[in-house]
Amino acid sequence: MHGWKESYNHLANTCQCGNTHYPLPVEKIIVENNAIDKVSEFLKVKRFLKAVLVVDQNTNDKAGKKLVNLLTDENIDVTISVVGENGQGDVIADERSIVQVLLDVPQDTDVLIAVGSGTLHDITRFVSFKMMKAFISVPTAPSVDGFNSMGAPIVVNKKKLTFQTHAPLAVFADLNILANAPKEMIAAGFGDILGKYTSLTDWRFSHLVNNEPYCGAADKMTRAALNTCISNFDAITEREDKGIKHLIEALIQSGLAMSLFGHSHPASGAEHHLSHFWEMEYIQQERPQLLHGAKVGVSTSIIADFYKSKVFLELVKSLLEKSKISENELKEIEKLVHEIPSKVEMEQMLEKLGGPGNAAALGISDDLIRRSVKEAHLIRDRCTMLYYYNTKVTEKI
């Protein structure tokens, strides 16, 4: 990611949004072929001599074993924590996994290294934060935008809670490994990026209507990541080197935008609330989990269809006209909604990538969709357009 540090610092230093912009938490980001070969060099520069690799069985085979050999060759002491599956065959960031890794990490460990996708990163960032240890990211699939974020969604008592922890010191994204990820995981990463259409619209809406904090610089970073993926859709679909590189860089850039702002607003709106609602339903019913990005991609198409419906826009407009919002601000919101692709367009993109394109393909029932549209806004105290509709508009009908 050439110039990422300079770009981040420039936006942080020149932004006049009035919010606190946090120092860049990541020291190094390497996105290239054989990036994993450079992990040991970074550890030696940081004088980290004792490392714990957090893996699952699949990611250990894909990258963990190779990294162990690379680190051992450099006289770095390595411990491996292989996170086990639950009764449904899933690796979950929950109390059981957290305790397992806590027990596996020796007290004199210098650094924890997450080798995997989103779930293993959440486990690692939570444990490393609690133990006051550094952690490093080695993604094995371009599947989520949380590799370098500070938030750790953890399942506690079968409910998903997000804890503010810390970002990794470095990210080593090896294109050789990422390009060989299952097509469903590549589609999931694109689905997570697709969600920025609605998350950015929700964020701008919440600022104009509810005066929630907003940052144009973080918005710009996130939108740039979104536009890059849309522009390179064919290359991503064909798993070309440049396509996978653009996708993982966009996912990392989305994480940087969250770090810049200090919260997940740029990347998480009503589409994520639906996804979390579905996830908690599956946890309660002890059903096998679905990929986060796959859920977000499908939920984005559902929210987009809802936001673009004539009835919804007319109802929101009628209320906004009675509020303090100006006509220009109203037009801005309408423009943002208009720029969101249609439900059909999103479904076609997801299907072309090899992922589930709609709720039926994902296995989400019509009843669960209906309930989530009515109740998912209660998951977080955040003013999205869905929240506004359910709490301000329906009471007027």
C-alpha positions in Angstrom: 0.0 0.0 0.0 2.2 2.7 -1.3 1.8 6.0 0.5 -0.8 4.8 2.9 0.9 6.3 5.9 1.3 9.7 4.3 -2.3 9.7 3.1 -3.6 8.8 6.5 -1.5 11.5 8.3 -2.5 14.1 5.7 -6.2 13.5 6.1 -5.8 13.5 9.9 -3.9 16.7 10.0 -6.0 18.6 7.4 -9.4 17.5 8.4 -11.5 20.2 10.0 -14.5 18.1 11.2 -13.8 18.9 14.9 -13.5 15.3 16.0 -10.4 13.9 17.6 -8.3 12.0 15.1 -6.4 9.2 16.5 -2.7 8.5 15.8 -2.0 5.9 13.2 -2.0 2.6 15.1 -0.4 0.4 12.4 3.4 0.8 11.9 3.7 -1.4 8.7 1.4 -2.7 6.0 2.8 -5.1 3.5 0.6 -6.2 0.6 2.6 -8.3 -1.9 3.5 -11.8 -3.0 5.4 -13.6 -0.2 4.6 -10.9 2.4 4.7 -13.6 5.0 8.5 -13.9 4.5 8.9 -10.4 6.0 7.2 -11.1 9.4 10.4 -12.4 11.1 12.3 -9.3 10.0 9.7 -7.0 11.6 9.8 -9.1 14.8 13.5 -8.8 15.0 13.4 -5.0 14.5 10.8 -4.8 17.4 13.0 -7.3 19.4 10.1 -9.7 19.8 11.7 -13.0 20.6 8.6 -15.0 21.9 5.6 -15.2 19.6 2.2 -17.0 19.8 0.4 -17.9 16.6 -3.3 -18.0 16.8 -4.7 -20.2 14.1 -7.4 -22.8 13.4 -6.8 -26.1 11.7 -7.4 -24.7 8.1 -5.3 -21.5 8.5 -2.5 -23.5 10.2 -2.2 -25.6 7.1 -2.4 -22.6 4.7 0.0 -20.3 6.5 0.7 -21.2 10.1 3.1 -24.0 9.6 5.1 -22.1 7.1 5.3 -19.1 9.4 6.4 -21.3 12.3 9.3 -22.5 10.2 10.3 -19.0 9.1 10.3 -17.7 12.6 12.1 -20.7 14.1 14.8 -20.3 11.5 15.4 -16.8 12.9 15.6 -18.1 16.5 12.2 -16.7 17.5 10.4 -18.9 20.1 7.0 -19.9 18.7 4.0 -21.2 20.5 0.9 -22.3 18.5 -2.7 -21.8 19.8 -5.1 -23.8 17.5 -8.6 -22.6 18.2 -11.0 -25.4 18.2 -14.4 -25.7 16.6 -17.7 -25.7 18.5 -20.4 -28.3 18.2 -21.6 -26.9 14.9 -18.1 -27.1 13.4 -17.5 -23.3 13.6 -14.6 -21.3 15.0 -16.4 -18.6 17.0 -15.0 -15.6 18.9 -16.7 -16.4 22.1 -15.8 -17.0 25.8 -14.6 -20.6 25.1 -12.2 -19.5 22.4 -11.0 -16.5 24.4 -10.2 -18.7 27.5 -8.5 -21.3 25.3 -6.1 -18.7 23.8 -5.6 -17.0 27.2 -4.5 -20.4 28.6 -2.2 -21.0 25.6 -0.3 -17.7 25.8 2.8 -17.8 28.1 3.1 -14.7 30.3 6.5 -13.8 28.9 5.1 -13.7 25.3 6.1 -10.6 23.3 3.6 -10.7 20.5 0.5 -12.5 19.3 0.1 -13.2 15.6 -3.4 -13.7 14.1 -3.1 -16.1 11.1 -6.6 -16.3 9.6 -9.7 -14.3 8.8 -12.0 -12.1 10.9 -12.9 -14.4 13.7 -9.3 -15.3 14.6 -8.3 -11.6 14.4 -11.1 -10.8 16.9 -10.0 -13.4 19.3 -6.4 -12.4 19.0 -6.9 -8.6 19.4 -9.1 -9.2 22.4 -6.7 -11.5 24.2 -3.6 -9.4 23.3 -5.4 -6.3 24.6 -6.3 -7.9 27.9 -2.8 -9.2 28.3 -1.2 -5.9 27.2 0.7 -7.6 24.4 1.2 -6.4 20.8 -0.4 -8.3 18.0 0.2 -8.7 14.3 -2.2 -9.5 11.4 -1.5 -12.2 8.8 -4.8 -12.5 6.9 -5.4 -15.7 5.0 -8.4 -14.6 3.0 -9.7 -11.1 1.8 -13.0 -11.7 3.6 -13.6 -8.8 6.1 -12.5 -5.2 6.8 -11.6 -5.8 10.4 -8.0 -7.0 10.1 -6.6 -3.6 11.2 -9.5 -2.2 13.2 -9.7 -1.7 16.9 -13.1 -3.2 17.5 -13.5 -6.8 18.6 -17.0 -8.3 18.2 -17.2 -11.1 20.8 -20.1 -13.5 21.5 -20.8 -13.3 25.3 -23.7 -15.4 26.7 -24.9 -16.0 23.1 -25.1 -12.2 22.4 -22.6 -10.3 20.2 -20.9 -7.4 21.9 -18.2 -5.1 20.4 -15.3 -4.2 22.6 -12.9 -1.4 21.8 -9.4 -3.0 22.0 -6.4 -2.2 19.8 -5.2 -2.4 16.2 -2.3 -4.6 15.1 1.2 -3.2 14.9 1.6 -4.5 11.4 -0.3 -6.3 8.6 1.3 -8.8 6.3 -1.1 -9.6 3.5 0.5 -12.3 1.3 -1.2 -12.2 -2.2 -0.1 -15.8 -2.9 -2.1 -17.0 0.1 -5.1 -14.6 -0.4 -5.6 -15.5 -4.1 -6.0 -19.1 -3.1 -8.7 -18.5 -0.6 -12.1 -20.1 -1.3 -14.2 -18.1 -3.8 -16.9 -17.8 -1.1 -14.5 -15.9 1.2 -13.4 -13.5 -1.7 -17.1 -12.9 -2.3 -17.6 -12.2 1.4 -14.8 -9.6 1.4 -16.5 -7.9 -1.6 -19.8 -8.1 0.3 -18.3 -6.4 3.3 -17.1 -3.6 1.0 -20.5 -3.4 -0.7 -22.0 -2.6 2.6 -20.3 0.8 2.6 -23.0 2.1 0.2 -25.5 2.0 3.0 -23.2 2.5 6.0 -21.9 5.8 4.5 -25.5 6.9 3.7 -26.6 6.0 7.2 -23.7 7.9 8.7 -24.3 11.1 6.7 -28.0 10.8 7.5 -27.4 10.4 11.2 -25.2 13.5 11.2 -27.7 15.7 9.4 -30.7 14.5 11.3 -29.4 13.5 14.7 -26.2 15.6 14.9 -24.1 12.5 15.4 -20.3 13.0 15.0 -19.1 12.9 11.4 -15.8 13.1 9.6 -15.4 13.9 6.0 -11.9 12.5 5.9 -13.0 9.0 7.1 -15.9 9.1 4.7 -13.5 9.9 1.9 -11.2 7.0 2.8 -14.0 4.6 3.0 -15.7 5.7 -0.3 -12.3 5.5 -2.1 -12.0 1.9 -0.9 -15.6 1.2 -2.2 -15.0 2.8 -5.6 -11.8 0.9 -6.1 -13.5 -2.4 -5.7 -16.4 -1.5 -7.9 -14.0 -0.3 -10.6 -11.9 -3.5 -10.4 -14.8 -5.9 -10.1 -13.9 -8.0 -13.1 -10.3 -8.4 -11.9 -11.5 -9.4 -8.5 -13.9 -11.9 -10.1 -11.1 -13.4 -12.1 -8.8 -13.5 -9.1 -6.2 -11.5 -11.0 -3.3 -10.4 -8.9 -4.3 -6.7 -9.2 -7.9 -7.6 -8.3 -7.0 -9.4 -5.1 -4.6 -6.7 -4.3 -7.3 -4.0 -4.7 -9.7 -6.0 -2.6 -7.4 -6.6 0.4 -6.2 -3.0 0.2 -9.7 -1.7 0.2 -10.6 -3.9 3.2 -7.5 -2.5 5.1 -8.3 1.0 4.0 -11.8 0.7 5.5 -10.2 -0.4 8.7 -7.9 2.6 8.6 -10.9 4.9 8.2 -12.4 3.4 11.3 -9.2 4.0 13.2 -9.0 7.6 12.0 -12.5 8.3 13.3 -12.2 6.0 16.4 -15.5 4.3 15.8 -17.1 2.0 13.2 -19.6 4.5 11.8 -17.9 4.7 8.3 -18.2 1.0 7.8 -21.2 -0.2 9.8 -24.8 0.9 9.4 -28.2 -0.8 9.2 -26.8 -3.5 6.9 -24.5 -4.7 9.7 -27.3 -4.5 12.2 -29.3 -7.0 10.1 -26.2 -9.2 9.8 -25.6 -9.2 13.6 -29.3 -9.9 14.2 -29.1 -13.0 11.9 -25.9 -14.1 13.5 -27.4 -13.9 17.1 -30.4 -15.8 15.9 -28.2 -18.6 14.6 -26.2 -18.6 17.8 -29.3 -18.9 19.9 -30.5 -21.8 17.8 -27.1 -23.4 17.7 -27.0 -23.4 13.9 -23.8 -23.3 11.9 -22.6 -19.8 11.3 -22.5 -17.9 8.0 -19.6 -15.8 6.7 -19.8 -12.3 8.0 -19.2 -10.7 4.6 -21.7 -13.0 2.9 -24.4 -11.8 5.4 -23.4 -8.2 5.0 -23.5 -8.4 1.2 -27.0 -9.8 1.2 -28.3 -7.5 4.0 -26.9 -4.5 2.1 -29.1 -5.4 -0.9 -32.1 -5.7 1.4 -31.5 -2.4 3.1 -30.8 -0.8 -0.3 -34.1 -2.0 -1.6 -35.9 -0.7 1.5 -34.1 2.7 1.3 -34.9 3.1 -2.4 -38.6 2.3 -2.0 -40.9 5.2 -2.9 -43.0 4.8 0.3 -39.9 5.0 2.5 -38.4 8.0 0.8 -41.7 9.9 0.9 -42.3 9.2 4.5 -38.8 10.2 5.5 -39.0 13.3 3.3 -42.3 14.4 4.9 -40.7 14.3 8.4 -37.4 15.8 7.4 -39.3 18.8 5.9 -40.8 19.5 9.3 -37.4 19.3 11.0 -34.4 21.7 11.0 -32.8 20.0 8.1 -32.4 22.2 5.0 -33.6 21.5 1.5 -30.0 21.1 0.3 -29.3 18.6 3.0 -32.5 16.7 2.1 -31.3 16.6 -1.5 -27.9 15.3 -0.4 -29.5 12.4 1.4 -31.7 11.6 -1.6 -28.6 11.8 -3.9 -26.8 9.3 -1.7 -29.7 6.9 -1.7 -30.0 7.3 -5.5 -26.3 6.3 -6.0 -26.7 3.0 -4.1 -27.0 0.2 -6.7 -30.2 -1.7 -7.0 -30.9 -4.9 -5.1 -30.7 -6.8 -8.4 -27.4 -5.3 -9.3 -25.9 -6.2 -6.0 -27.2 -9.8 -6.2 -25.7 -10.2 -9.6 -22.3 -9.0 -8.5 -22.3 -11.3 -5.5 -23.4 -14.3 -7.6 -20.8 -13.6 -10.2 -18.1 -13.7 -7.5 -19.3 -17.2 -6.5 -21.0 -16.2 -3.2 -24.7 -16.3 -2.2 -26.5 -13.4 -4.0 -29.7 -13.3 -2.0 -31.3 -14.4 1.3 -32.6 -17.6 -0.1 -29.2 -18.7 -1.3 -27.7 -17.7 2.1 -30.4 -19.7 3.9 -32.1 -16.7 5.6 -35.8 -17.2 6.0 -38.4 -14.6 5.0 -39.6 -14.5 8.6 -36.1 -13.7 9.9 -35.8 -10.9 7.4 -39.1 -9.4 8.4 -38.1 -9.5 12.1 -34.7 -8.1 11.5 -36.0 -5.2 9.5 -38.3 -4.4 12.4 -35.9 -5.1 15.3 -32.3 -5.0 14.2 -32.0 -1.2 14.9 -32.2 -2.0 18.6 -28.9 -3.9 18.5 -26.8 -0.6 18.8 -27.5 2.9 19.9 -26.9 4.3 16.4 -29.2 6.5 14.3 -29.4 4.8 10.9 -32.2 5.4 8.4 -33.7 2.1 9.4 -33.6 3.3 13.1 -35.3 6.6 12.1 -38.0 4.8 10.1 -38.8 2.3 12.9 -38.8 4.9 15.7 -39.9 8.1 14.1 -41.8 7.3 10.9 -43.9 4.3 11.8 -45.3 6.0 14.8 -46.8 8.6 12.5 -48.5 6.1 10.2 
